[in-house]
Amino acid sequence: MKKKILIAAALAALLLPQSRGDAVATAKIAEWAASDRGGKADYQETSHGQTINIDGLAVAGKITIVDFSSDYCAPCVQLAMFLIQQSKSYPRRYAIRRVDVNRPGVVGIDWQSPVSRQFHIDSLPRLVVYDNKVKVAEGDAARQWLIDDVNKMLAKSTDAPGN
């Protein structure tokens, strides 16, 4: 019985927005991206609810993952950490550009922010993938494209001599 109560409390803590905890999420993501632990990531956070030129985020010579997210979205925070890890593992391959849909001071996912309205965002996380500045996938197709690409990179690394 005690175990069920602890699990329920942990789930409630994850699901309920907490203004102090959510602000820490961005700081932790940025700290992880900037740290040398696991390598250097090509990571930038942008927008904070404002409109953007999405094509201008694409990086020449790299696969650029544009990650629309919010600190109030637990899967978004988990995905951001995964994307940073991929950029650290393959720094010459991946550039991560996190687009925060929330305007400063808005509690909860900011579905009415200028950037949310600009891209008709009604669910998060949402990805857009560019390969050498050319858009190759977005939405669910981008998620699958990324999974396939990461699997391809993992297969190459296990096929390398010495593994």
VMD Tcl script that builds the backbone (N, CA, C; Angstrom):
set m [mol new atoms 489]
animate dup $m
set s [atomselect $m all]
$s set {name element resname resid chain x y z} {
  {N N MET 1 A 0.820 -1.192 0.000}
  {CA C MET 1 A 0.000 0.000 0.000}
  {C C MET 1 A 0.866 1.260 0.000}
  {N N LYS 2 A 1.944 1.251 0.830}
  {CA C LYS 2 A 2.843 2.397 0.889}
  {C C LYS 2 A 3.477 2.671 -0.472}
  {N N LYS 3 A 3.836 1.591 -1.173}
  {CA C LYS 3 A 4.473 1.726 -2.485}
  {C C LYS 3 A 3.525 2.403 -3.478}
  {N N LYS 4 A 2.237 2.031 -3.453}
  {CA C LYS 4 A 1.243 2.640 -4.351}
  {C C LYS 4 A 1.083 4.127 -4.057}
  {N N ILE 5 A 1.105 4.501 -2.800}
  {CA C ILE 5 A 0.980 5.912 -2.416}
  {C C ILE 5 A 2.191 6.699 -2.908}
  {N N LEU 6 A 3.390 6.144 -2.752}
  {CA C LEU 6 A 4.601 6.815 -3.217}
  {C C LEU 6 A 4.593 6.989 -4.730}
  {N N ILE 7 A 4.167 5.960 -5.459}
  {CA C ILE 7 A 4.090 6.057 -6.918}
  {C C ILE 7 A 3.076 7.114 -7.332}
  {N N ALA 8 A 1.905 7.131 -6.682}
  {CA C ALA 8 A 0.879 8.129 -6.988}
  {C C ALA 8 A 1.390 9.539 -6.713}
  {N N ALA 9 A 2.106 9.718 -5.609}
  {CA C ALA 9 A 2.658 11.036 -5.271}
  {C C ALA 9 A 3.693 11.475 -6.299}
  {N N ALA 10 A 4.536 10.529 -6.743}
  {CA C ALA 10 A 5.550 10.855 -7.750}
  {C C ALA 10 A 4.893 11.244 -9.068}
  {N N LEU 11 A 3.860 10.514 -9.492}
  {CA C LEU 11 A 3.150 10.854 -10.729}
  {C C LEU 11 A 2.469 12.213 -10.616}
  {N N ALA 12 A 1.856 12.487 -9.481}
  {CA C ALA 12 A 1.210 13.786 -9.286}
  {C C ALA 12 A 2.227 14.912 -9.370}
  {N N ALA 13 A 3.394 14.709 -8.804}
  {CA C ALA 13 A 4.447 15.736 -8.850}
  {C C ALA 13 A 4.886 16.007 -10.280}
  {N N LEU 14 A 4.906 14.961 -11.115}
  {CA C LEU 14 A 5.301 15.143 -12.513}
  {C C LEU 14 A 4.215 15.834 -13.327}
  {N N LEU 15 A 2.953 15.566 -13.014}
  {CA C LEU 15 A 1.858 16.067 -13.833}
  {C C LEU 15 A 1.394 17.464 -13.457}
  {N N LEU 16 A 1.569 17.865 -12.222}
  {CA C LEU 16 A 1.104 19.178 -11.799}
  {C C LEU 16 A 2.152 20.237 -12.104}
  {N N PRO 17 A 1.753 21.345 -12.762}
  {CA C PRO 17 A 2.728 22.399 -13.029}
  {C C PRO 17 A 3.225 23.009 -11.727}
  {N N GLN 18 A 4.512 23.234 -11.684}
  {CA C GLN 18 A 5.124 23.861 -10.523}
  {C C GLN 18 A 6.016 24.979 -11.030}
  {N N SER 19 A 5.676 26.201 -10.711}
  {CA C SER 19 A 6.397 27.328 -11.298}
  {C C SER 19 A 7.888 27.284 -10.989}
  {N N ARG 20 A 8.281 26.907 -9.788}
  {CA C ARG 20 A 9.718 26.860 -9.462}
  {C C ARG 20 A 10.384 25.698 -10.188}
  {N N GLY 21 A 9.753 24.529 -10.187}
  {CA C GLY 21 A 10.329 23.353 -10.822}
  {C C GLY 21 A 10.452 23.514 -12.327}
  {N N ASP 22 A 9.479 24.148 -12.943}
  {CA C ASP 22 A 9.508 24.293 -14.389}
  {C C ASP 22 A 10.627 25.227 -14.831}
  {N N ALA 23 A 10.887 26.271 -14.069}
  {CA C ALA 23 A 11.984 27.173 -14.412}
  {C C ALA 23 A 13.320 26.443 -14.314}
  {N N VAL 24 A 13.407 25.507 -13.407}
  {CA C VAL 24 A 14.633 24.735 -13.247}
  {C C VAL 24 A 14.858 23.830 -14.446}
  {N N ALA 25 A 13.775 23.343 -15.081}
  {CA C ALA 25 A 13.919 22.445 -16.226}
  {C C ALA 25 A 14.761 23.092 -17.320}
  {N N THR 26 A 14.467 24.326 -17.687}
  {CA C THR 26 A 15.238 25.004 -18.717}
  {C C THR 26 A 16.686 25.183 -18.278}
  {N N ALA 27 A 16.883 25.556 -17.027}
  {CA C ALA 27 A 18.242 25.732 -16.529}
  {C C ALA 27 A 19.014 24.418 -16.576}
  {N N LYS 28 A 18.361 23.318 -16.205}
  {CA C LYS 28 A 19.038 22.022 -16.226}
  {C C LYS 28 A 19.344 21.580 -17.645}
  {N N ILE 29 A 18.427 21.820 -18.566}
  {CA C ILE 29 A 18.665 21.468 -19.968}
  {C C ILE 29 A 19.852 22.263 -20.501}
  {N N ALA 30 A 19.851 23.569 -20.256}
  {CA C ALA 30 A 20.937 24.424 -20.733}
  {C C ALA 30 A 22.263 24.046 -20.073}
  {N N GLU 31 A 22.222 23.718 -18.782}
  {CA C GLU 31 A 23.441 23.320 -18.083}
  {C C GLU 31 A 23.995 22.022 -18.681}
  {N N TRP 32 A 23.129 21.053 -18.908}
  {CA C TRP 32 A 23.555 19.774 -19.489}
  {C C TRP 32 A 24.145 19.999 -20.877}
  {N N ALA 33 A 23.499 20.847 -21.684}
  {CA C ALA 33 A 23.986 21.106 -23.041}
  {C C ALA 33 A 25.356 21.783 -23.015}
  {N N ALA 34 A 25.561 22.692 -22.079}
  {CA C ALA 34 A 26.813 23.449 -22.031}
  {C C ALA 34 A 27.953 22.678 -21.369}
  {N N SER 35 A 27.616 21.684 -20.574}
  {CA C SER 35 A 28.658 20.953 -19.851}
  {C C SER 35 A 29.467 20.072 -20.800}
  {N N ASP 36 A 30.640 19.697 -20.355}
  {CA C ASP 36 A 31.490 18.787 -21.125}
  {C C ASP 36 A 31.140 17.330 -20.872}
  {N N ARG 37 A 30.233 17.071 -19.936}
  {CA C ARG 37 A 29.850 15.686 -19.639}
  {C C ARG 37 A 29.217 15.062 -20.877}
  {N N GLY 38 A 29.887 14.050 -21.402}
  {CA C GLY 38 A 29.372 13.368 -22.587}
  {C C GLY 38 A 29.742 14.045 -23.888}
  {N N GLY 39 A 30.545 15.093 -23.847}
  {CA C GLY 39 A 30.921 15.816 -25.061}
  {C C GLY 39 A 30.251 17.172 -25.140}
  {N N LYS 40 A 30.513 17.885 -26.209}
  {CA C LYS 40 A 29.910 19.210 -26.423}
  {C C LYS 40 A 28.718 19.089 -27.356}
  {N N ALA 41 A 27.633 19.722 -27.015}
  {CA C ALA 41 A 26.433 19.705 -27.847}
  {C C ALA 41 A 26.336 21.002 -28.644}
  {N N ASP 42 A 25.806 20.910 -29.850}
  {CA C ASP 42 A 25.453 22.089 -30.635}
  {C C ASP 42 A 23.981 22.353 -30.333}
  {N N TYR 43 A 23.728 23.165 -29.308}
  {CA C TYR 43 A 22.383 23.382 -28.776}
  {C C TYR 43 A 22.144 24.863 -28.548}
  {N N GLN 44 A 20.967 25.319 -28.979}
  {CA C GLN 44 A 20.547 26.687 -28.689}
  {C C GLN 44 A 19.068 26.690 -28.378}
  {N N GLU 45 A 18.675 27.556 -27.452}
  {CA C GLU 45 A 17.260 27.739 -27.147}
  {C C GLU 45 A 16.857 29.110 -27.666}
  {N N THR 46 A 15.664 29.183 -28.240}
  {CA C THR 46 A 15.236 30.430 -28.864}
  {C C THR 46 A 13.736 30.655 -28.673}
  {N N SER 47 A 13.248 31.771 -29.108}
  {CA C SER 47 A 11.862 32.186 -29.239}
  {C C SER 47 A 11.239 32.717 -27.960}
  {N N HIS 48 A 11.053 31.887 -26.931}
  {CA C HIS 48 A 10.329 32.271 -25.730}
  {C C HIS 48 A 8.985 32.883 -26.093}
  {N N GLY 49 A 8.289 32.154 -26.993}
  {CA C GLY 49 A 6.937 32.513 -27.377}
  {C C GLY 49 A 6.825 33.434 -28.576}
  {N N GLN 50 A 7.903 34.046 -29.007}
  {CA C GLN 50 A 7.853 34.996 -30.114}
  {C C GLN 50 A 7.951 34.289 -31.473}
  {N N THR 51 A 7.459 34.934 -32.518}
  {CA C THR 51 A 7.532 34.343 -33.856}
  {C C THR 51 A 8.992 34.198 -34.273}
  {N N ILE 52 A 9.239 33.246 -35.177}
  {CA C ILE 52 A 10.602 32.972 -35.617}
  {C C ILE 52 A 10.638 32.714 -37.115}
  {N N ASN 53 A 11.813 32.814 -37.681}
  {CA C ASN 53 A 12.085 32.355 -39.045}
  {C C ASN 53 A 12.687 30.971 -38.884}
  {N N ILE 54 A 11.857 29.944 -39.008}
  {CA C ILE 54 A 12.317 28.586 -38.725}
  {C C ILE 54 A 13.433 28.154 -39.668}
  {N N ASP 55 A 13.353 28.531 -40.931}
  {CA C ASP 55 A 14.392 28.129 -41.878}
  {C C ASP 55 A 15.750 28.728 -41.505}
  {N N GLY 56 A 15.734 29.873 -40.821}
  {CA C GLY 56 A 16.968 30.512 -40.388}
  {C C GLY 56 A 17.672 29.766 -39.259}
  {N N LEU 57 A 16.985 28.810 -38.634}
  {CA C LEU 57 A 17.601 28.019 -37.570}
  {C C LEU 57 A 18.444 26.871 -38.109}
  {N N ALA 58 A 18.210 26.493 -39.369}
  {CA C ALA 58 A 18.921 25.354 -39.954}
  {C C ALA 58 A 20.406 25.664 -40.110}
  {N N VAL 59 A 21.235 24.652 -39.829}
  {CA C VAL 59 A 22.686 24.796 -39.848}
  {C C VAL 59 A 23.249 24.070 -41.069}
  {N N ALA 60 A 24.044 24.770 -41.865}
  {CA C ALA 60 A 24.663 24.159 -43.044}
  {C C ALA 60 A 25.593 23.025 -42.623}
  {N N GLY 61 A 25.540 21.924 -43.341}
  {CA C GLY 61 A 26.439 20.801 -43.097}
  {C C GLY 61 A 26.037 19.896 -41.951}
  {N N LYS 62 A 24.904 20.154 -41.308}
  {CA C LYS 62 A 24.439 19.337 -40.191}
  {C C LYS 62 A 22.962 18.998 -40.353}
  {N N ILE 63 A 22.552 18.005 -39.597}
  {CA C ILE 63 A 21.131 17.736 -39.439}
  {C C ILE 63 A 20.681 18.607 -38.280}
  {N N THR 64 A 19.734 19.485 -38.554}
  {CA C THR 64 A 19.225 20.392 -37.532}
  {C C THR 64 A 17.866 19.890 -37.080}
  {N N ILE 65 A 17.739 19.681 -35.788}
  {CA C ILE 65 A 16.471 19.266 -35.198}
  {C C ILE 65 A 15.887 20.493 -34.509}
  {N N VAL 66 A 14.759 20.985 -35.021}
  {CA C VAL 66 A 14.050 22.091 -34.384}
  {C C VAL 66 A 12.990 21.453 -33.494}
  {N N ASP 67 A 13.111 21.704 -32.205}
  {CA C ASP 67 A 12.287 21.071 -31.184}
  {C C ASP 67 A 11.379 22.122 -30.558}
  {N N PHE 68 A 10.092 22.126 -30.950}
  {CA C PHE 68 A 9.111 23.004 -30.326}
  {C C PHE 68 A 8.714 22.363 -29.006}
  {N N SER 69 A 8.858 23.103 -27.896}
  {CA C SER 69 A 8.570 22.496 -26.606}
  {C C SER 69 A 8.234 23.542 -25.557}
  {N N SER 70 A 7.886 23.026 -24.378}
  {CA C SER 70 A 7.566 23.867 -23.227}
  {C C SER 70 A 8.089 23.165 -21.979}
  {N N ASP 71 A 8.527 23.942 -21.005}
  {CA C ASP 71 A 8.956 23.360 -19.739}
  {C C ASP 71 A 7.790 22.737 -18.985}
  {N N TYR 72 A 6.558 23.058 -19.372}
  {CA C TYR 72 A 5.377 22.509 -18.721}
  {C C TYR 72 A 4.944 21.193 -19.358}
  {N N CYS 73 A 5.756 20.666 -20.235}
  {CA C CYS 73 A 5.477 19.421 -20.952}
  {C C CYS 73 A 6.591 18.432 -20.602}
  {N N ALA 74 A 6.290 17.479 -19.709}
  {CA C ALA 74 A 7.319 16.524 -19.264}
  {C C ALA 74 A 7.939 15.760 -20.436}
  {N N PRO 75 A 7.160 15.271 -21.417}
  {CA C PRO 75 A 7.797 14.589 -22.552}
  {C C PRO 75 A 8.736 15.512 -23.333}
  {N N CYS 76 A 8.427 16.813 -23.362}
  {CA C CYS 76 A 9.291 17.774 -24.059}
  {C C CYS 76 A 10.657 17.861 -23.385}
  {N N VAL 77 A 10.660 17.909 -22.062}
  {CA C VAL 77 A 11.917 18.010 -21.317}
  {C C VAL 77 A 12.733 16.739 -21.527}
  {N N GLN 78 A 12.066 15.573 -21.476}
  {CA C GLN 78 A 12.763 14.303 -21.710}
  {C C GLN 78 A 13.340 14.261 -23.117}
  {N N LEU 79 A 12.555 14.700 -24.098}
  {CA C LEU 79 A 13.022 14.706 -25.487}
  {C C LEU 79 A 14.212 15.647 -25.643}
  {N N ALA 80 A 14.165 16.811 -25.014}
  {CA C ALA 80 A 15.281 17.768 -25.107}
  {C C ALA 80 A 16.570 17.140 -24.589}
  {N N MET 81 A 16.478 16.422 -23.476}
  {CA C MET 81 A 17.669 15.766 -22.932}
  {C C MET 81 A 18.191 14.699 -23.895}
  {N N PHE 82 A 17.288 13.940 -24.511}
  {CA C PHE 82 A 17.682 12.923 -25.497}
  {C C PHE 82 A 18.363 13.580 -26.697}
  {N N LEU 83 A 17.785 14.676 -27.201}
  {CA C LEU 83 A 18.358 15.355 -28.364}
  {C C LEU 83 A 19.751 15.906 -28.055}
  {N N ILE 84 A 19.907 16.460 -26.865}
  {CA C ILE 84 A 21.226 16.968 -26.475}
  {C C ILE 84 A 22.230 15.824 -26.419}
  {N N GLN 85 A 21.806 14.684 -25.877}
  {CA C GLN 85 A 22.707 13.527 -25.818}
  {C C GLN 85 A 23.135 13.099 -27.223}
  {N N GLN 86 A 22.213 13.127 -28.186}
  {CA C GLN 86 A 22.565 12.763 -29.555}
  {C C GLN 86 A 23.559 13.769 -30.134}
  {N N SER 87 A 23.355 15.055 -29.837}
  {CA C SER 87 A 24.286 16.077 -30.312}
  {C C SER 87 A 25.655 15.908 -29.665}
  {N N LYS 88 A 25.681 15.498 -28.397}
  {CA C LYS 88 A 26.962 15.245 -27.727}
  {C C LYS 88 A 27.639 14.009 -28.306}
  {N N SER 89 A 26.858 12.995 -28.632}
  {CA C SER 89 A 27.416 11.750 -29.183}
  {C C SER 89 A 27.899 11.935 -30.620}
  {N N TYR 90 A 27.201 12.768 -31.377}
  {CA C TYR 90 A 27.529 13.001 -32.795}
  {C C TYR 90 A 27.570 14.501 -33.061}
  {N N PRO 91 A 28.573 15.198 -32.491}
  {CA C PRO 91 A 28.586 16.672 -32.544}
  {C C PRO 91 A 28.713 17.250 -33.948}
  {N N ARG 92 A 29.294 16.520 -34.858}
  {CA C ARG 92 A 29.410 17.044 -36.225}
  {C C ARG 92 A 28.175 16.731 -37.057}
  {N N ARG 93 A 27.275 15.938 -36.506}
  {CA C ARG 93 A 26.083 15.531 -37.256}
  {C C ARG 93 A 24.840 16.334 -36.883}
  {N N TYR 94 A 24.604 16.539 -35.572}
  {CA C TYR 94 A 23.333 17.124 -35.116}
  {C C TYR 94 A 23.506 18.499 -34.485}
  {N N ALA 95 A 22.623 19.412 -34.890}
  {CA C ALA 95 A 22.463 20.715 -34.237}
  {C C ALA 95 A 21.036 20.747 -33.694}
  {N N ILE 96 A 20.882 21.091 -32.433}
  {CA C ILE 96 A 19.573 21.112 -31.795}
  {C C ILE 96 A 19.166 22.562 -31.553}
  {N N ARG 97 A 17.974 22.911 -32.014}
  {CA C ARG 97 A 17.428 24.254 -31.804}
  {C C ARG 97 A 16.087 24.106 -31.102}
  {N N ARG 98 A 16.063 24.406 -29.814}
  {CA C ARG 98 A 14.837 24.262 -29.020}
  {C C ARG 98 A 14.057 25.566 -29.078}
  {N N VAL 99 A 12.821 25.483 -29.546}
  {CA C VAL 99 A 11.942 26.644 -29.637}
  {C C VAL 99 A 10.956 26.558 -28.472}
  {N N ASP 100 A 11.151 27.426 -27.496}
  {CA C ASP 100 A 10.279 27.473 -26.320}
  {C C ASP 100 A 9.003 28.217 -26.716}
  {N N VAL 101 A 7.860 27.524 -26.663}
  {CA C VAL 101 A 6.602 28.153 -27.077}
  {C C VAL 101 A 6.048 29.097 -26.021}
  {N N ASN 102 A 6.578 29.042 -24.801}
  {CA C ASN 102 A 6.040 29.861 -23.725}
  {C C ASN 102 A 6.609 31.268 -23.699}
  {N N ARG 103 A 5.706 32.233 -23.563}
  {CA C ARG 103 A 6.127 33.603 -23.297}
  {C C ARG 103 A 6.501 33.700 -21.827}
  {N N PRO 104 A 7.427 34.583 -21.484}
  {CA C PRO 104 A 7.800 34.744 -20.070}
  {C C PRO 104 A 6.573 35.049 -19.215}
  {N N GLY 105 A 6.493 34.383 -18.079}
  {CA C GLY 105 A 5.411 34.628 -17.130}
  {C C GLY 105 A 4.164 33.797 -17.349}
  {N N VAL 106 A 4.055 33.083 -18.458}
  {CA C VAL 106 A 2.875 32.258 -18.713}
  {C C VAL 106 A 3.073 30.908 -18.042}
  {N N VAL 107 A 2.106 30.521 -17.217}
  {CA C VAL 107 A 2.159 29.240 -16.517}
  {C C VAL 107 A 1.336 28.238 -17.314}
  {N N GLY 108 A 1.916 27.072 -17.571}
  {CA C GLY 108 A 1.261 26.064 -18.400}
  {C C GLY 108 A 1.721 26.231 -19.844}
  {N N ILE 109 A 1.363 25.278 -20.674}
  {CA C ILE 109 A 1.764 25.356 -22.086}
  {C C ILE 109 A 1.034 26.522 -22.738}
  {N N ASP 110 A 1.776 27.380 -23.405}
  {CA C ASP 110 A 1.254 28.625 -23.975}
  {C C ASP 110 A 0.774 28.394 -25.410}
  {N N TRP 111 A -0.422 27.826 -25.539}
  {CA C TRP 111 A -0.968 27.517 -26.855}
  {C C TRP 111 A -1.299 28.782 -27.648}
  {N N GLN 112 A -1.408 29.919 -26.980}
  {CA C GLN 112 A -1.782 31.172 -27.657}
  {C C GLN 112 A -0.597 32.087 -27.924}
  {N N SER 113 A 0.612 31.612 -27.673}
  {CA C SER 113 A 1.782 32.462 -27.926}
  {C C SER 113 A 1.902 32.730 -29.423}
  {N N PRO 114 A 2.578 33.808 -29.798}
  {CA C PRO 114 A 2.757 34.101 -31.227}
  {C C PRO 114 A 3.388 32.942 -32.001}
  {N N VAL 115 A 4.388 32.256 -31.434}
  {CA C VAL 115 A 5.028 31.159 -32.168}
  {C C VAL 115 A 4.098 29.946 -32.260}
  {N N SER 116 A 3.296 29.681 -31.220}
  {CA C SER 116 A 2.326 28.579 -31.285}
  {C C SER 116 A 1.304 28.831 -32.385}
  {N N ARG 117 A 0.829 30.070 -32.470}
  {CA C ARG 117 A -0.138 30.410 -33.519}
  {C C ARG 117 A 0.520 30.411 -34.897}
  {N N GLN 118 A 1.768 30.885 -34.979}
  {CA C GLN 118 A 2.482 30.930 -36.260}
  {C C GLN 118 A 2.581 29.536 -36.889}
  {N N PHE 119 A 2.842 28.520 -36.066}
  {CA C PHE 119 A 3.033 27.162 -36.584}
  {C C PHE 119 A 1.861 26.237 -36.283}
  {N N HIS 120 A 0.737 26.812 -35.835}
  {CA C HIS 120 A -0.477 26.042 -35.564}
  {C C HIS 120 A -0.182 24.858 -34.644}
  {N N ILE 121 A 0.544 25.135 -33.570}
  {CA C ILE 121 A 0.941 24.080 -32.641}
  {C C ILE 121 A -0.220 23.799 -31.696}
  {N N ASP 122 A -0.661 22.541 -31.733}
  {CA C ASP 122 A -1.742 22.122 -30.852}
  {C C ASP 122 A -1.379 20.867 -30.056}
  {N N SER 123 A -0.143 20.400 -30.233}
  {CA C SER 123 A 0.364 19.301 -29.414}
  {C C SER 123 A 1.887 19.401 -29.350}
  {N N LEU 124 A 2.418 18.926 -28.240}
  {CA C LEU 124 A 3.858 18.958 -28.026}
  {C C LEU 124 A 4.313 17.593 -27.516}
  {N N PRO 125 A 5.570 17.250 -27.706}
  {CA C PRO 125 A 6.587 17.957 -28.480}
  {C C PRO 125 A 6.331 17.840 -29.978}
  {N N ARG 126 A 6.906 18.773 -30.703}
  {CA C ARG 126 A 6.809 18.775 -32.165}
  {C C ARG 126 A 8.204 19.030 -32.723}
  {N N LEU 127 A 8.580 18.232 -33.714}
  {CA C LEU 127 A 9.912 18.348 -34.303}
  {C C LEU 127 A 9.824 18.726 -35.771}
  {N N VAL 128 A 10.862 19.431 -36.232}
  {CA C VAL 128 A 11.089 19.686 -37.653}
  {C C VAL 128 A 12.557 19.344 -37.897}
  {N N VAL 129 A 12.821 18.580 -38.964}
  {CA C VAL 129 A 14.189 18.145 -39.252}
  {C C VAL 129 A 14.659 18.763 -40.562}
  {N N TYR 130 A 15.868 19.334 -40.512}
  {CA C TYR 130 A 16.540 19.860 -41.694}
  {C C TYR 130 A 17.821 19.062 -41.896}
  {N N ASP 131 A 18.111 18.718 -43.134}
  {CA C ASP 131 A 19.381 18.081 -43.468}
  {C C ASP 131 A 20.104 19.032 -44.403}
  {N N ASN 132 A 21.215 19.598 -43.907}
  {CA C ASN 132 A 21.987 20.587 -44.664}
  {C C ASN 132 A 21.095 21.730 -45.183}
  {N N LYS 133 A 20.287 22.276 -44.263}
  {CA C LYS 133 A 19.417 23.435 -44.495}
  {C C LYS 133 A 18.201 23.148 -45.367}
  {N N VAL 134 A 17.929 21.877 -45.681}
  {CA C VAL 134 A 16.744 21.511 -46.459}
  {C C VAL 134 A 15.783 20.767 -45.538}
  {N N LYS 135 A 14.530 21.251 -45.436}
  {CA C LYS 135 A 13.550 20.591 -44.578}
  {C C LYS 135 A 13.241 19.216 -45.152}
  {N N VAL 136 A 13.391 18.175 -44.307}
  {CA C VAL 136 A 13.143 16.808 -44.761}
  {C C VAL 136 A 11.945 16.169 -44.080}
  {N N ALA 137 A 11.542 16.657 -42.911}
  {CA C ALA 137 A 10.400 16.058 -42.213}
  {C C ALA 137 A 9.924 16.979 -41.102}
  {N N GLU 138 A 8.627 16.833 -40.751}
  {CA C GLU 138 A 8.102 17.538 -39.593}
  {C C GLU 138 A 6.976 16.740 -38.962}
  {N N GLY 139 A 6.691 17.037 -37.698}
  {CA C GLY 139 A 5.643 16.324 -36.971}
  {C C GLY 139 A 6.022 14.878 -36.713}
  {N N ASP 140 A 5.048 13.974 -36.851}
  {CA C ASP 140 A 5.296 12.553 -36.608}
  {C C ASP 140 A 6.350 11.993 -37.552}
  {N N ALA 141 A 6.355 12.463 -38.793}
  {CA C ALA 141 A 7.363 11.997 -39.763}
  {C C ALA 141 A 8.764 12.391 -39.312}
  {N N ALA 142 A 8.907 13.546 -38.672}
  {CA C ALA 142 A 10.219 13.983 -38.175}
  {C C ALA 142 A 10.683 13.089 -37.038}
  {N N ARG 143 A 9.761 12.722 -36.165}
  {CA C ARG 143 A 10.114 11.825 -35.064}
  {C C ARG 143 A 10.634 10.500 -35.613}
  {N N GLN 144 A 9.936 9.938 -36.609}
  {CA C GLN 144 A 10.360 8.670 -37.194}
  {C C GLN 144 A 11.683 8.832 -37.947}
  {N N TRP 145 A 11.844 9.948 -38.649}
  {CA C TRP 145 A 13.088 10.218 -39.378}
  {C C TRP 145 A 14.263 10.223 -38.407}
  {N N LEU 146 A 14.072 10.885 -37.264}
  {CA C LEU 146 A 15.133 10.970 -36.267}
  {C C LEU 146 A 15.447 9.591 -35.679}
  {N N ILE 147 A 14.434 8.819 -35.347}
  {CA C ILE 147 A 14.649 7.469 -34.814}
  {C C ILE 147 A 15.445 6.637 -35.808}
  {N N ASP 148 A 15.052 6.683 -37.074}
  {CA C ASP 148 A 15.768 5.922 -38.105}
  {C C ASP 148 A 17.216 6.386 -38.232}
  {N N ASP 149 A 17.443 7.696 -38.184}
  {CA C ASP 149 A 18.799 8.227 -38.325}
  {C C ASP 149 A 19.673 7.843 -37.135}
  {N N VAL 150 A 19.127 7.936 -35.914}
  {CA C VAL 150 A 19.895 7.555 -34.731}
  {C C VAL 150 A 20.227 6.061 -34.799}
  {N N ASN 151 A 19.258 5.234 -35.203}
  {CA C ASN 151 A 19.521 3.800 -35.344}
  {C C ASN 151 A 20.605 3.538 -36.385}
  {N N LYS 152 A 20.592 4.310 -37.464}
  {CA C LYS 152 A 21.625 4.171 -38.494}
  {C C LYS 152 A 22.998 4.521 -37.920}
  {N N MET 153 A 23.070 5.588 -37.115}
  {CA C MET 153 A 24.340 5.979 -36.510}
  {C C MET 153 A 24.813 4.914 -35.508}
  {N N LEU 154 A 23.879 4.357 -34.741}
  {CA C LEU 154 A 24.237 3.303 -33.788}
  {C C LEU 154 A 24.756 2.066 -34.521}
  {N N ALA 155 A 24.118 1.714 -35.634}
  {CA C ALA 155 A 24.555 0.560 -36.413}
  {C C ALA 155 A 25.965 0.789 -36.969}
  {N N LYS 156 A 26.234 2.008 -37.434}
  {CA C LYS 156 A 27.582 2.326 -37.941}
  {C C LYS 156 A 28.620 2.191 -36.841}
  {N N SER 157 A 28.284 2.661 -35.632}
  {CA C SER 157 A 29.260 2.614 -34.543}
  {C C SER 157 A 29.506 1.184 -34.082}
  {N N THR 158 A 28.501 0.300 -34.153}
  {CA C THR 158 A 28.724 -1.094 -33.763}
  {C C THR 158 A 29.440 -1.878 -34.864}
  {N N ASP 159 A 29.361 -1.399 -36.106}
  {CA C ASP 159 A 30.058 -2.041 -37.210}
  {C C ASP 159 A 31.519 -1.602 -37.304}
  {N N ALA 160 A 31.863 -0.535 -36.587}
  {CA C ALA 160 A 33.229 0.003 -36.660}
  {C C ALA 160 A 34.242 -1.014 -36.135}
  {N N PRO 161 A 35.446 -1.026 -36.703}
  {CA C PRO 161 A 36.479 -1.931 -36.198}
  {C C PRO 161 A 36.766 -1.690 -34.722}
  {N N GLY 162 A 36.994 -2.762 -33.995}
  {CA C GLY 162 A 37.315 -2.638 -32.578}
  {C C GLY 162 A 36.106 -2.761 -31.677}
  {N N ASN 163 A 34.889 -2.874 -32.253}
  {CA C ASN 163 A 33.676 -3.040 -31.430}
  {C C ASN 163 A 33.270 -4.479 -31.336}
}
mol reanalyze $m
mol bondsrecalc $m
mol representation Tube
mol addrep $m
